Amino acid sequence: MQQDAPDLDRTARTIAENVYAAYMQQAEGGSHAQTEQTLLTRLVEAIRSKVPGATGRDIIDAANAALDAWEQQSGEVRGPRVSVLNRAEGSVKMDVAEA
């Protein structure tokens, strides 16, 4: 059964918000509200493209790629990466990124 677009958007947004919140709790370095909003937007976009039919690992990889790209661009912030996703709830577990 294929999900409707609003359900896909809501699922992607929930996961992205959880990734964002967990990341920001553990992130080190300076950040600004505007750049943080950019990160949330990028997370939603990356995750939204994977939600319909992708595995949990695919969603984790997309979220972590968005975090990698954002950190490279910001040059200031470093934080954990998604290691576990509960797709039903949208909850995540974060682990320290390996160098």
ZAFI-665083 format. One record per residue: x, y, z of N, C-alpha, C in turn. Coordinates in Angstrom, 2 decimals, always signed. Each point is the difference from the previous one (the first is absolute). Example, Ala and Ser with C-alpha at 12.3 -4.5 7.8 and 13.67 -1.06 7.14 Angstrom:
BEGIN
<node><n_east>+13.19</n_east><n_north>-5.69</n_north><n_up>+7.80</n_up><ca_east>-0.89</ca_east><ca_north>+1.19</ca_north><ca_up>+0.00</ca_up><c_east>+0.90</c_east><c_north>+1.20</c_north><c_up>+0.00</c_up></node>
<node><n_east>-0.35</n_east><n_north>+1.05</n_north><n_up>-0.72</n_up><ca_east>+0.82</ca_east><ca_north>+1.19</ca_north><ca_up>+0.06</ca_up><c_east>-0.77</c_east><c_north>+1.09</c_north><c_up>+0.73</c_up></node>
# end
This chain:
BEGIN
<node><n_east>+0.84</n_east><n_north>-1.18</n_north><n_up>+0.00</n_up><ca_east>-0.84</ca_east><ca_north>+1.18</ca_north><ca_up>+0.00</ca_up><c_east>+0.89</c_east><c_north>+1.25</c_north><c_up>+0.00</c_up></node>
<node><n_east>-0.26</n_east><n_north>+0.89</n_north><n_up>-0.89</n_up><ca_east>+0.79</ca_east><ca_north>+1.22</ca_north><ca_up>-0.12</ca_up><c_east>-0.59</c_east><c_north>+1.07</c_north><c_up>+0.90</c_up></node>
<node><n_east>+0.89</n_east><n_north>+0.72</n_north><n_up>+0.71</n_up><ca_east>-0.45</ca_east><ca_north>+1.07</ca_north><ca_up>+0.88</ca_up><c_east>-0.34</c_east><c_north>+1.24</c_north><c_up>-0.82</c_up></node>
<node><n_east>-0.94</n_east><n_north>+0.81</n_north><n_up>+0.51</n_up><ca_east>-0.32</ca_east><ca_north>+1.28</ca_north><ca_up>-0.62</ca_up><c_east>+1.14</c_east><c_north>+0.97</c_north><c_up>+0.27</c_up></node>
<node><n_east>+0.13</n_east><n_north>+1.00</n_north><n_up>-0.87</n_up><ca_east>+1.06</ca_east><ca_north>+1.01</ca_north><ca_up>+0.13</ca_up><c_east>-0.02</c_east><c_north>+0.70</c_north><c_up>+1.36</c_up></node>
<node><n_east>-1.17</n_east><n_north>+0.40</n_north><n_up>+0.54</n_up><ca_east>+0.02</ca_east><ca_north>+0.64</ca_north><ca_up>+1.32</ca_up><c_east>+0.56</c_east><c_north>-0.93</c_north><c_up>+1.09</c_up></node>
<node><n_east>-0.30</n_east><n_north>-1.30</n_north><n_up>-0.09</n_up><ca_east>+0.54</ca_east><ca_north>-0.96</ca_north><ca_up>+0.96</ca_up><c_east>+1.51</c_east><c_north>-0.13</c_north><c_up>-0.15</c_up></node>
<node><n_east>+0.48</n_east><n_north>-0.02</n_north><n_up>-1.23</n_up><ca_east>+1.44</ca_east><ca_north>-0.07</ca_north><ca_up>-0.24</ca_up><c_east>+0.70</c_east><c_north>+1.24</c_north><c_up>+0.55</c_up></node>
<node><n_east>-0.60</n_east><n_north>+1.15</n_north><n_up>-0.25</n_up><ca_east>+0.57</ca_east><ca_north>+1.26</ca_north><ca_up>+0.50</ca_up><c_east>+0.03</c_east><c_north>+0.02</c_north><c_up>+1.52</c_up></node>
<node><n_east>-1.08</n_east><n_north>-0.45</n_north><n_up>+0.61</n_up><ca_east>-0.10</ca_east><ca_north>-0.01</ca_north><ca_up>+1.46</ca_up><c_east>+1.03</c_east><c_north>-0.98</c_north><c_up>+0.60</c_up></node>
<node><n_east>+0.14</n_east><n_north>-1.17</n_north><n_up>-0.61</n_up><ca_east>+0.98</ca_east><ca_north>-0.98</ca_north><ca_up>+0.47</ca_up><c_east>+1.41</c_east><c_north>+0.55</c_north><c_up>-0.13</c_up></node>
<node><n_east>+0.32</n_east><n_north>+0.57</n_north><n_up>-1.16</n_up><ca_east>+1.33</ca_east><ca_north>+0.57</ca_north><ca_up>-0.22</ca_up><c_east>+0.27</c_east><c_north>+1.13</c_north><c_up>+0.98</c_up></node>
<node><n_east>-0.97</n_east><n_north>+0.85</n_north><n_up>+0.21</n_up><ca_east>+0.17</ca_east><ca_north>+1.14</ca_north><ca_up>+0.91</ca_up><c_east>+0.22</c_east><c_north>-0.47</c_north><c_up>+1.44</c_up></node>
<node><n_east>-0.76</n_east><n_north>-1.01</n_north><n_up>+0.43</n_up><ca_east>+0.14</ca_east><ca_north>-0.53</ca_north><ca_up>+1.36</ca_up><c_east>+1.40</c_east><c_north>-0.58</c_north><c_up>+0.22</c_up></node>
<node><n_east>+0.46</n_east><n_north>-0.81</n_north><n_up>-0.95</n_up><ca_east>+1.33</ca_east><ca_north>-0.59</ca_north><ca_up>+0.12</ca_up><c_east>+1.06</c_east><c_north>+1.10</c_north><c_up>-0.02</c_up></node>
<node><n_east>-0.13</n_east><n_north>+0.93</n_north><n_up>-0.93</n_up><ca_east>+0.99</ca_east><ca_north>+1.09</ca_north><ca_up>-0.11</ca_up><c_east>+0.04</c_east><c_north>+0.84</c_north><c_up>+1.28</c_up></node>
<node><n_east>-1.15</n_east><n_north>+0.31</n_north><n_up>+0.56</n_up><ca_east>-0.02</ca_east><ca_north>+0.79</ca_north><ca_up>+1.24</ca_up><c_east>+0.66</c_east><c_north>-0.76</c_north><c_up>+1.15</c_up></node>
<node><n_east>-0.20</n_east><n_north>-1.31</n_north><n_up>+0.05</n_up><ca_east>+0.62</ca_east><ca_north>-0.80</ca_north><ca_up>+1.05</ca_up><c_east>+1.52</c_east><c_north>-0.08</c_north><c_up>-0.19</c_up></node>
<node><n_east>+0.43</n_east><n_north>-0.16</n_north><n_up>-1.25</n_up><ca_east>+1.44</ca_east><ca_north>+0.00</ca_north><ca_up>-0.29</ca_up><c_east>+0.59</c_east><c_north>+1.35</c_north><c_up>+0.38</c_up></node>
<node><n_east>-0.65</n_east><n_north>+1.06</n_north><n_up>-0.42</n_up><ca_east>+0.47</ca_east><ca_north>+1.36</ca_north><ca_up>+0.28</ca_up><c_east>+0.12</c_east><c_north>+0.25</c_north><c_up>+1.50</c_up></node>
<node><n_east>-1.04</n_east><n_north>-0.35</n_north><n_up>+0.75</n_up><ca_east>+0.00</ca_east><ca_north>+0.25</ca_north><ca_up>+1.45</ca_up><c_east>+1.10</c_east><c_north>-0.80</c_north><c_up>+0.69</c_up></node>
<node><n_east>+0.15</n_east><n_north>-1.26</n_north><n_up>-0.36</n_up><ca_east>+1.03</ca_east><ca_north>-0.84</ca_north><ca_up>+0.62</ca_up><c_east>+1.39</c_east><c_north>+0.50</c_north><c_up>-0.39</c_up></node>
<node><n_east>+0.16</n_east><n_north>+0.40</n_north><n_up>-1.24</n_up><ca_east>+1.29</ca_east><ca_north>+0.52</ca_north><ca_up>-0.47</ca_up><c_east>+0.38</c_east><c_north>+1.27</c_north><c_up>+0.76</c_up></node>
<node><n_east>-0.92</n_east><n_north>+0.93</n_north><n_up>+0.10</n_up><ca_east>+0.30</ca_east><ca_north>+1.29</ca_north><ca_up>+0.63</ca_up><c_east>+0.28</c_east><c_north>-0.14</c_north><c_up>+1.50</c_up></node>
<node><n_east>-0.57</n_east><n_north>-1.01</n_north><n_up>+0.65</n_up><ca_east>+0.27</ca_east><ca_north>-0.22</ca_north><ca_up>+1.42</ca_up><c_east>+1.46</c_east><c_north>-0.38</c_north><c_up>+0.23</c_up></node>
<node><n_east>+0.61</n_east><n_north>-0.67</n_north><n_up>-0.99</n_up><ca_east>+1.35</ca_east><ca_north>-0.51</ca_north><ca_up>+0.18</ca_up><c_east>+1.05</c_east><c_north>+0.71</c_north><c_up>-0.86</c_up></node>
<node><n_east>-0.43</n_east><n_north>+0.89</n_north><n_up>-0.87</n_up><ca_east>+0.93</ca_east><ca_north>+0.66</ca_north><ca_up>-0.92</ca_up><c_east>+0.95</c_east><c_north>+0.93</c_north><c_up>+0.75</c_up></node>
<node><n_east>+1.20</n_east><n_north>+0.11</n_north><n_up>-0.53</n_up><ca_east>+1.01</ca_east><ca_north>+0.89</ca_north><ca_up>+0.55</ca_up><c_east>+0.35</c_east><c_north>+1.05</c_north><c_up>-1.04</c_up></node>
<node><n_east>+0.21</n_east><n_north>+1.21</n_north><n_up>+0.46</n_up><ca_east>+0.37</ca_east><ca_north>+1.09</ca_north><ca_up>-0.90</ca_up><c_east>-1.11</c_east><c_north>+1.03</c_north><c_up>-0.07</c_up></node>
<node><n_east>+0.29</n_east><n_north>+1.07</n_north><n_up>-0.69</n_up><ca_east>-0.97</ca_east><ca_north>+1.09</ca_north><ca_up>-0.11</ca_up><c_east>-1.00</c_east><c_north>-0.24</c_north><c_up>-1.12</c_up></node>
<node><n_east>-1.19</n_east><n_north>+0.51</n_north><n_up>+0.20</n_up><ca_east>-1.01</ca_east><ca_north>-0.05</ca_north><ca_up>-1.05</ca_up><c_east>-0.95</c_east><c_north>+1.17</c_north><c_up>+0.18</c_up></node>
<node><n_east>-0.73</n_east><n_north>+0.29</n_north><n_up>-1.04</n_up><ca_east>-0.95</ca_east><ca_north>+1.11</ca_north><ca_up>+0.00</ca_up><c_east>-1.37</c_east><c_north>-0.52</c_north><c_up>-0.40</c_up></node>
<node><n_east>-1.04</n_east><n_north>+0.65</n_north><n_up>+0.45</n_up><ca_east>-1.36</ca_east><ca_north>-0.44</ca_north><ca_up>-0.27</ca_up><c_east>-0.25</c_east><c_north>-0.19</c_north><c_up>-1.49</c_up></node>
<node><n_east>+0.52</n_east><n_north>+0.89</n_north><n_up>-0.83</n_up><ca_east>-0.22</ca_east><ca_north>-0.10</ca_north><ca_up>-1.45</ca_up><c_east>+0.65</c_east><c_north>-1.25</c_north><c_up>-0.57</c_up></node>
<node><n_east>+1.22</n_east><n_north>-0.31</n_north><n_up>+0.42</n_up><ca_east>+0.66</ca_east><ca_north>-1.19</ca_north><ca_up>-0.52</ca_up><c_east>-0.65</c_east><c_north>-1.26</c_north><c_up>+0.55</c_up></node>
<node><n_east>-0.51</n_east><n_north>+0.07</n_north><n_up>+1.23</n_up><ca_east>-0.71</ca_east><ca_north>-1.15</ca_north><ca_up>+0.56</ca_up><c_east>-1.27</c_east><c_north>-0.28</c_north><c_up>-0.80</c_up></node>
<node><n_east>-0.71</n_east><n_north>+1.03</n_north><n_up>-0.43</n_up><ca_east>-1.20</ca_east><ca_north>-0.19</ca_north><ca_up>-0.82</ca_up><c_east>+0.38</c_east><c_north>-0.64</c_north><c_up>-1.34</c_up></node>
<node><n_east>+1.14</n_east><n_north>+0.38</n_north><n_up>-0.54</n_up><ca_east>+0.49</ca_east><ca_north>-0.60</ca_north><ca_up>-1.23</ca_up><c_east>+0.23</c_east><c_north>-1.49</c_north><c_up>+0.20</c_up></node>
<node><n_east>+0.60</n_east><n_north>-0.37</n_north><n_up>+1.12</n_up><ca_east>+0.24</ca_east><ca_north>-1.42</ca_north><ca_up>+0.28</ca_up><c_east>-1.32</c_east><c_north>-0.76</c_north><c_up>+0.07</c_up></node>
<node><n_east>-0.97</n_east><n_north>+0.53</n_north><n_up>+0.71</n_up><ca_east>-1.28</ca_east><ca_north>-0.69</ca_north><ca_up>+0.11</ca_up><c_east>-0.64</c_east><c_north>-0.18</c_north><c_up>-1.37</c_up></node>
<node><n_east>+0.04</n_east><n_north>+1.02</n_north><n_up>-0.82</n_up><ca_east>-0.56</ca_east><ca_north>-0.08</ca_north><ca_up>-1.35</ca_up><c_east>+0.70</c_east><c_north>-1.07</c_north><c_up>-0.82</c_up></node>
<node><n_east>+1.33</n_east><n_north>-0.05</n_north><n_up>+0.09</n_up><ca_east>+0.76</ca_east><ca_north>-1.01</ca_north><ca_up>-0.75</ca_up><c_east>-0.30</c_east><c_north>-1.40</c_north><c_up>+0.49</c_up></node>
<node><n_east>-0.16</n_east><n_north>-0.15</n_north><n_up>+1.30</n_up><ca_east>-0.35</ca_east><ca_north>-1.31</ca_north><ca_up>+0.54</ca_up><c_east>-1.36</c_east><c_north>-0.46</c_north><c_up>-0.52</c_up></node>
<node><n_east>-0.98</n_east><n_north>+0.89</n_north><n_up>+0.02</n_up><ca_east>-1.33</ca_east><ca_north>-0.35</ca_north><ca_up>-0.51</ca_up><c_east>+0.09</c_east><c_north>-0.42</c_north><c_up>-1.46</c_up></node>
<node><n_east>+0.70</n_east><n_north>+0.77</n_north><n_up>-0.82</n_up><ca_east>+0.12</ca_east><ca_north>-0.32</ca_north><ca_up>-1.43</ca_up><c_east>+0.68</c_east><c_north>-1.34</c_north><c_up>-0.22</c_up></node>
<node><n_east>+1.09</n_east><n_north>-0.25</n_north><n_up>+0.72</n_up><ca_east>+0.74</ca_east><ca_north>-1.25</ca_north><ca_up>-0.18</ca_up><c_east>-0.83</c_east><c_north>-1.20</c_north><c_up>+0.43</c_up></node>
<node><n_east>-0.67</n_east><n_north>+0.14</n_north><n_up>+1.12</n_up><ca_east>-0.80</ca_east><ca_north>-1.12</ca_north><ca_up>+0.53</ca_up><c_east>-1.25</c_east><c_north>-0.22</c_north><c_up>-0.83</c_up></node>
<node><n_east>-0.63</n_east><n_north>+1.09</n_north><n_up>-0.44</n_up><ca_east>-1.24</ca_east><ca_north>-0.10</ca_north><ca_up>-0.80</ca_up><c_east>+0.22</c_east><c_north>-0.83</c_north><c_up>-1.25</c_up></node>
<node><n_east>+1.16</n_east><n_north>+0.11</n_north><n_up>-0.61</n_up><ca_east>+0.26</ca_east><ca_north>-0.75</ca_north><ca_up>-1.23</ca_up><c_east>+0.16</c_east><c_north>-1.50</c_north><c_up>+0.26</c_up></node>
<node><n_east>+0.22</n_east><n_north>-0.38</n_north><n_up>+1.25</n_up><ca_east>+0.22</ca_east><ca_north>-1.41</ca_north><ca_up>+0.35</ca_up><c_east>-1.20</c_east><c_north>-0.66</c_north><c_up>+0.66</c_up></node>
<node><n_east>-0.93</n_east><n_north>+0.75</n_north><n_up>+0.53</n_up><ca_east>-1.09</ca_east><ca_north>-0.56</ca_north><ca_up>+0.78</ca_up><c_east>-0.84</c_east><c_north>-1.01</c_north><c_up>-0.78</c_up></node>
<node><n_east>-0.41</n_east><n_north>+0.27</n_north><n_up>-1.21</n_up><ca_east>-0.87</ca_east><ca_north>-0.99</ca_north><ca_up>-0.66</ca_up><c_east>+0.79</c_east><c_north>-1.21</c_north><c_up>-0.51</c_up></node>
<node><n_east>-0.03</n_east><n_north>-1.07</n_north><n_up>+0.77</n_up><ca_east>+0.58</ca_east><ca_north>-1.26</ca_north><ca_up>-0.46</ca_up><c_east>+1.44</c_east><c_north>-0.26</c_north><c_up>+0.36</c_up></node>
<node><n_east>+0.73</n_east><n_north>+0.96</n_north><n_up>+0.51</n_up><ca_east>+1.40</ca_east><ca_north>-0.21</ca_north><ca_up>+0.35</ca_up><c_east>+0.09</c_east><c_north>-0.71</c_north><c_up>+1.35</c_up></node>
<node><n_east>+1.15</n_east><n_north>-0.57</n_north><n_up>+0.26</n_up><ca_east>+0.24</ca_east><ca_north>-0.65</ca_north><ca_up>+1.28</ca_up><c_east>+0.34</c_east><c_north>+1.03</c_north><c_up>+1.07</c_up></node>
<node><n_east>-0.05</n_east><n_north>-0.42</n_north><n_up>+1.24</n_up><ca_east>+0.43</ca_east><ca_north>+0.86</ca_north><ca_up>+1.09</ca_up><c_east>+1.45</c_east><c_north>+0.44</c_north><c_up>-0.18</c_up></node>
<node><n_east>+0.84</n_east><n_north>-0.92</n_north><n_up>-0.47</n_up><ca_east>+1.42</ca_east><ca_north>+0.31</ca_north><ca_up>-0.23</ca_up><c_east>+0.12</c_east><c_north>+1.09</c_north><c_up>-1.06</c_up></node>
<node><n_east>-0.83</n_east><n_north>-0.05</n_north><n_up>-1.05</n_up><ca_east>+0.04</ca_east><ca_north>+1.04</ca_north><ca_up>-1.04</ca_up><c_east>-0.34</c_east><c_north>+1.37</c_north><c_up>+0.58</c_up></node>
<node><n_east>-0.97</n_east><n_north>+0.04</n_north><n_up>+0.90</n_up><ca_east>-0.39</ca_east><ca_north>+1.26</ca_north><ca_up>+0.63</ca_up><c_east>+1.11</c_east><c_north>+0.50</c_north><c_up>+0.91</c_up></node>
<node><n_east>+0.59</n_east><n_north>-0.89</n_north><n_up>+0.78</n_up><ca_east>+1.13</ca_east><ca_north>+0.35</ca_north><ca_up>+0.85</ca_up><c_east>+1.14</c_east><c_north>+0.57</c_north><c_up>-0.83</c_up></node>
<node><n_east>+0.33</n_east><n_north>-0.69</n_north><n_up>-1.09</n_up><ca_east>+1.09</ca_east><ca_north>+0.47</ca_north><ca_up>-0.87</ca_up><c_east>-0.29</c_east><c_north>+1.37</c_north><c_up>-0.59</c_up></node>
<node><n_east>-1.26</n_east><n_north>+0.23</n_north><n_up>-0.40</n_up><ca_east>-0.38</ca_east><ca_north>+1.31</ca_north><ca_up>-0.56</ca_up><c_east>+0.13</c_east><c_north>+1.10</c_north><c_up>+1.05</c_up></node>
<node><n_east>-0.46</n_east><n_north>-0.28</n_north><n_up>+1.22</n_up><ca_east>+0.10</ca_east><ca_north>+0.99</ca_north><ca_up>+1.07</ca_up><c_east>+1.46</c_east><c_north>+0.30</c_north><c_up>+0.32</c_up></node>
<node><n_east>+0.81</n_east><n_north>-1.04</n_north><n_up>+0.08</n_up><ca_east>+1.41</ca_east><ca_north>+0.20</ca_north><ca_up>+0.32</ca_up><c_east>+0.74</c_east><c_north>+0.73</c_north><c_up>-1.11</c_up></node>
<node><n_east>-0.37</n_east><n_north>-0.25</n_north><n_up>-1.25</n_up><ca_east>+0.61</ca_east><ca_north>+0.73</ca_north><ca_up>-1.12</ca_up><c_east>-0.36</c_east><c_north>+1.48</c_north><c_up>+0.08</c_up></node>
<node><n_east>-1.23</n_east><n_north>+0.31</n_north><n_up>+0.38</n_up><ca_east>-0.41</ca_east><ca_north>+1.40</ca_north><ca_up>+0.16</ca_up><c_east>+0.79</c_east><c_north>+0.66</c_north><c_up>+1.14</c_up></node>
<node><n_east>+0.21</n_east><n_north>-0.73</n_north><n_up>+1.09</n_up><ca_east>+0.80</ca_east><ca_north>+0.54</ca_north><ca_up>+1.11</ca_up><c_east>+1.45</c_east><c_north>+0.22</c_north><c_up>-0.44</c_up></node>
<node><n_east>+0.56</n_east><n_north>-0.95</n_north><n_up>-0.73</n_up><ca_east>+1.37</ca_east><ca_north>+0.14</ca_north><ca_up>-0.52</ca_up><c_east>+0.14</c_east><c_north>+1.25</c_north><c_up>-0.86</c_up></node>
<node><n_east>-0.92</n_east><n_north>+0.16</n_north><n_up>-0.94</n_up><ca_east>+0.06</ca_east><ca_north>+1.14</ca_north><ca_up>-0.92</ca_up><c_east>-0.14</c_east><c_north>+1.32</c_north><c_up>+0.76</c_up></node>
<node><n_east>-0.91</n_east><n_north>+0.03</n_north><n_up>+0.96</n_up><ca_east>-0.21</ca_east><ca_north>+1.23</ca_north><ca_up>+0.77</ca_up><c_east>+1.23</c_east><c_north>+0.35</c_north><c_up>+0.81</c_up></node>
<node><n_east>+0.62</n_east><n_north>-1.00</n_north><n_up>+0.63</n_up><ca_east>+1.21</ca_east><ca_north>+0.26</ca_north><ca_up>+0.77</ca_up><c_east>+1.14</c_east><c_north>+0.49</c_north><c_up>-0.87</c_up></node>
<node><n_east>+0.13</n_east><n_north>-0.58</n_north><n_up>-1.18</n_up><ca_east>+1.06</ca_east><ca_north>+0.44</ca_north><ca_up>-0.91</ca_up><c_east>-0.22</c_east><c_north>+1.45</c_north><c_up>-0.41</c_up></node>
<node><n_east>-1.24</n_east><n_north>+0.37</n_north><n_up>-0.24</n_up><ca_east>-0.31</ca_east><ca_north>+1.36</ca_north><ca_up>-0.40</ca_up><c_east>+0.17</c_east><c_north>+0.98</c_north><c_up>+1.16</c_up></node>
<node><n_east>-0.46</n_east><n_north>-0.38</n_north><n_up>+1.19</n_up><ca_east>+0.05</ca_east><ca_north>+0.92</ca_north><ca_up>+1.13</ca_up><c_east>+1.42</c_east><c_north>+0.16</c_north><c_up>+0.52</c_up></node>
<node><n_east>+0.78</n_east><n_north>-1.07</n_north><n_up>-0.03</n_up><ca_east>+1.37</ca_east><ca_north>+0.05</ca_north><ca_up>+0.46</ca_up><c_east>+0.17</c_east><c_north>+0.22</c_north><c_up>+1.49</c_up></node>
<node><n_east>-1.08</n_east><n_north>+0.20</n_north><n_up>+0.73</n_up><ca_east>+0.07</ca_east><ca_north>+0.31</ca_north><ca_up>+1.43</ca_up><c_east>-0.54</c_east><c_north>-1.10</c_north><c_up>+0.89</c_up></node>
<node><n_east>-1.00</n_east><n_north>-0.71</n_north><n_up>-0.44</n_up><ca_east>-0.74</ca_east><ca_north>-0.91</ca_north><ca_up>+0.85</ca_up><c_east>+0.35</c_east><c_north>-1.45</c_north><c_up>-0.31</c_up></node>
<node><n_east>+0.10</n_east><n_north>-0.80</n_north><n_up>+1.06</n_up><ca_east>+0.19</ca_east><ca_north>-1.44</ca_north><ca_up>-0.14</ca_up><c_east>-0.95</c_east><c_north>-0.67</c_north><c_up>+0.96</c_up></node>
<node><n_east>-0.57</n_east><n_north>-1.12</n_north><n_up>-0.43</n_up><ca_east>-0.94</ca_east><ca_north>-0.69</ca_north><ca_up>+0.87</ca_up><c_east>-0.13</c_east><c_north>-1.47</c_north><c_up>-0.32</c_up></node>
<node><n_east>-0.91</n_east><n_north>-0.64</n_north><n_up>+0.68</n_up><ca_east>-0.18</ca_east><ca_north>-1.44</ca_north><ca_up>-0.15</ca_up><c_east>-0.71</c_east><c_north>-0.36</c_north><c_up>-1.30</c_up></node>
<node><n_east>-0.09</n_east><n_north>-1.27</n_north><n_up>-0.25</n_up><ca_east>-0.70</ca_east><ca_north>-0.51</ca_north><ca_up>-1.18</ca_up><c_east>-1.09</c_east><c_north>-0.97</c_north><c_up>+0.43</c_up></node>
<node><n_east>-1.00</n_east><n_north>-0.14</n_north><n_up>-0.84</n_up><ca_east>-1.10</ca_east><ca_north>-0.92</ca_north><ca_up>+0.25</ca_up><c_east>+0.55</c_east><c_north>-1.43</c_north><c_up>-0.08</c_up></node>
<node><n_east>-0.28</n_east><n_north>-0.78</n_north><n_up>+1.02</n_up><ca_east>+0.42</ca_east><ca_north>-1.40</ca_north><ca_up>-0.02</ca_up><c_east>-1.19</c_east><c_north>-0.95</c_north><c_up>-0.02</c_up></node>
<node><n_east>-1.13</n_east><n_north>+0.44</n_north><n_up>+0.55</n_up><ca_east>-1.19</ca_east><ca_north>-0.84</ca_north><ca_up>+0.07</ca_up><c_east>-1.23</c_east><c_north>+0.85</c_north><c_up>-0.31</c_up></node>
<node><n_east>-0.91</n_east><n_north>-0.55</n_north><n_up>-0.78</n_up><ca_east>-1.26</ca_east><ca_north>+0.66</ca_north><ca_up>-0.33</ca_up><c_east>-1.15</c_east><c_north>-0.93</c_north><c_up>+0.32</c_up></node>
<node><n_east>-0.97</n_east><n_north>+0.49</n_north><n_up>+0.76</n_up><ca_east>-1.26</ca_east><ca_north>-0.70</ca_north><ca_up>+0.20</ca_up><c_east>-0.96</c_east><c_north>+0.65</c_north><c_up>-0.97</c_up></node>
<node><n_east>-0.18</n_east><n_north>-0.63</n_north><n_up>-1.12</n_up><ca_east>-0.79</ca_east><ca_north>+0.59</ca_north><ca_up>-1.08</ca_up><c_east>-1.46</c_east><c_north>+0.22</c_north><c_up>+0.40</c_up></node>
<node><n_east>-0.54</n_east><n_north>-0.89</n_north><n_up>+0.80</n_up><ca_east>-1.41</ca_east><ca_north>+0.12</ca_north><ca_up>+0.40</ca_up><c_east>-0.25</c_east><c_north>+1.26</c_north><c_up>+0.81</c_up></node>
<node><n_east>+0.95</n_east><n_north>+0.36</n_north><n_up>+0.89</n_up><ca_east>-0.14</ca_east><ca_north>+1.19</ca_north><ca_up>+0.84</ca_up><c_east>+0.72</c_east><c_north>+1.21</c_north><c_up>-0.57</c_up></node>
<node><n_east>+1.01</n_east><n_north>-0.26</n_north><n_up>-0.82</n_up><ca_east>+0.84</ca_east><ca_north>+1.08</ca_north><ca_up>-0.49</ca_up><c_east>+1.11</c_east><c_north>+0.35</c_north><c_up>+0.96</c_up></node>
<node><n_east>+0.15</n_east><n_north>-0.77</n_north><n_up>+1.08</n_up><ca_east>+1.04</ca_east><ca_north>+0.29</ca_north><ca_up>+0.98</ca_up><c_east>+1.36</c_east><c_north>-0.51</c_north><c_up>-0.49</c_up></node>
<node><n_east>+1.04</n_east><n_north>+0.64</n_north><n_up>+0.50</n_up><ca_east>+1.36</ca_east><ca_north>-0.34</ca_north><ca_up>-0.42</ca_up><c_east>+0.93</c_east><c_north>-0.13</c_north><c_up>+1.20</c_up></node>
<node><n_east>+1.08</n_east><n_north>-0.72</n_north><n_up>-0.21</n_up><ca_east>+1.09</ca_east><ca_north>-0.06</ca_north><ca_up>+0.96</ca_up><c_east>+1.23</c_east><c_north>+0.52</c_north><c_up>-0.73</c_up></node>
<node><n_east>+0.77</n_east><n_north>+0.82</n_north><n_up>+0.70</n_up><ca_east>+1.18</ca_east><ca_north>+0.60</ca_north><ca_up>-0.59</ca_up><c_east>+1.25</c_east><c_north>-0.57</c_north><c_up>+0.67</c_up></node>
<node><n_east>+1.07</n_east><n_north>-0.13</n_north><n_up>-0.78</n_up><ca_east>+1.31</ca_east><ca_north>-0.39</ca_north><ca_up>+0.49</ca_up><c_east>+1.02</c_east><c_north>+1.02</c_north><c_up>-0.48</c_up></node>
<node><n_east>+1.07</n_east><n_north>+0.12</n_north><n_up>+0.75</n_up><ca_east>+1.07</ca_east><ca_north>+0.92</ca_north><ca_up>-0.37</ca_up><c_east>+0.53</c_east><c_north>-0.37</c_north><c_up>-1.39</c_up></node>
<node><n_east>+0.17</n_east><n_north>+0.99</n_north><n_up>-0.85</n_up><ca_east>+0.52</ca_east><ca_north>-0.22</ca_north><ca_up>-1.35</ca_up><c_east>+1.44</c_east><c_north>-0.44</c_north><c_up>+0.09</c_up></node>
<node><n_east>+0.35</n_east><n_north>-0.95</n_north><n_up>-0.85</n_up><ca_east>+1.39</ca_east><ca_north>-0.44</ca_north><ca_up>-0.07</ca_up><c_east>+0.77</c_east><c_north>+0.89</c_north><c_up>-0.95</c_up></node>
<node><n_east>+1.22</n_east><n_north>+0.33</n_north><n_up>+0.39</n_up><ca_east>+0.82</ca_east><ca_north>+0.88</ca_north><ca_up>-0.84</ca_up><c_east>+0.57</c_east><c_north>-0.73</c_north><c_up>-1.17</c_up></node>
# end
